[in-house]
Structure formats: structure tokens, C-alpha cells
Amino acid sequence: MKPIALNRLLTLEDPMRMPDGAGGYLQSWTALGKLWAHVAAQSGREDGDMSTTRYRIYARRMPAGSSARPRPDQRFRDGARVYHIDAVADLQADTRYVICYAHEEVAS
């Protein structure tokens, strides 16, 4: 497999839940670190006031269980853009890349 151009510096963020005092919680995001990635748009749709685009985001492979390996409950940030991670898989068993299936929602 030929190398993938990792040309976007993304911030990996992890959700943090804090009690709101009324039995629920407030969610905020904590930056875990930055990683170079390749972002490729796949498909999009508009549903009323919301536009959703699906992406494949390629990054360097990290061992399973590593805090630097993206997980489905996390997200990537690229400035004001936010990519919510839906699934993560190794691109191939012998490769050095991981693929993150993600989506971005934008109010239209």
C-alpha cells in the first residue's frame, strides 16, 4: 500500500461528564493531543435545517488500548470544524494506518 498524505493537524478530544446538580450531567470536551490525518469526504445529505457529511479520516495506527488511539465516543476538531467519530478500524492488518468513520453536522 502506498503512503497516505497525512496533511491535516487535528485535535483529538474526549468527552467529560460533570454532574449538573439536578440529577443529570453537563458534557464538555478535553483535548487529548494533536495528530496528523488525512480527511476524505464520502457522502452528505440535508435534512431540514441540518446538513450531515460523512468522512473517512486516516491517521497513524496506535495499539489497541492506547490513549492516543481514537475511539467512537471521541471527536476530532479542526479549528471550528468538529468530526464526531462513529467507528474506528485498522485499514489492513499489516498497515500503519487506522481509519476513523466520522460525521460532521452543520446547521443550514
N, C-alpha and C positions, 0 to 999 in steps of 0.2 A: 504494500500500500504506500502510495506517495504521501509525503508530509502534508499536513493541513496548515494553512496560514493562520496562525493564532494572532490576530491583528486588532482585537478589541480588549481593553483592560476593564474587566467587570469586577464589581464588589459582591462577594457572596455574603448574604445576610441570613440570620437565624431569627425565628420568632421568639419573643419573650412575652410571657403572660404574667400579668400582675393583678391581684385581686382589686376589684373596684369598690369594695366595702358594701355592696348591695347583693352579694351572692354570685356575681358574675366576674368578668375579668376584662382588662384592657390589654390590647396587643400592641406591642411596639417591636421594632426590629433592631438587632445588634449586628454591626459589621464584624465578620469573622476574618476577612482578609481580601486581598485582590488576586485575581488570576487572569491570565491571558486566555482568550477564547476566540472562536470563530462563530459568528451568529448568522444563520441562514433562515430566511423566511420560507414557510411552507404553504400556508393557506390562510385565508381570512374570511370573515363574514361580518355582516352588520345585522344587529337585531334591535330594532327600535333606536334607543339612544346610546347603545353600546356597540363598539366595534372591537372584535376579537381577532388577533392574529396569532397563529401558531408558528413556533420556531423550533429548529434543531440547533442546539448550542454545543459545540465541540470544545473540550478542554483537555488538559493533560490528565492522564489516568492516575488516580491515587488508590492505595489499597483500601479494600472494604473495611469500614470501621474508623478510617482516618477522619479527623475533624476537618481536613481540607477537601474531602470528597463531598460533592454536592448531594443533597437528599431531597426527596419530593416535597417536604414541608418547608423548604427554604426558597429563597428567591435571589435573582441577580439584579443589581442596579447598575445602570449605565447613565450617569447624570440624572435627569428627570425620568428616564425610562425604567420601567420595572418589568422583569420577566419572572413569572411565577413558575416554579419547576413542578411539572406533573409526574415525570418518571426519569430514572437515570439507569443507563445500561452501558456495559463495555461495548465499544464499537465492534471489536472482534476479540477473541480470546488472547491472541498474541500481539495485540496492538498497544500503543502507548496513549491512546485517547479514550475518553469517556464521552458519551453523547447524552445530553440532557434535553428531554422533550419539554418545552415550556410554552407559555402563552402570555400575551400582553393584552390588557384591556384598556381601551381609551374611550372616554365619553365623546360622542359625536354631536 
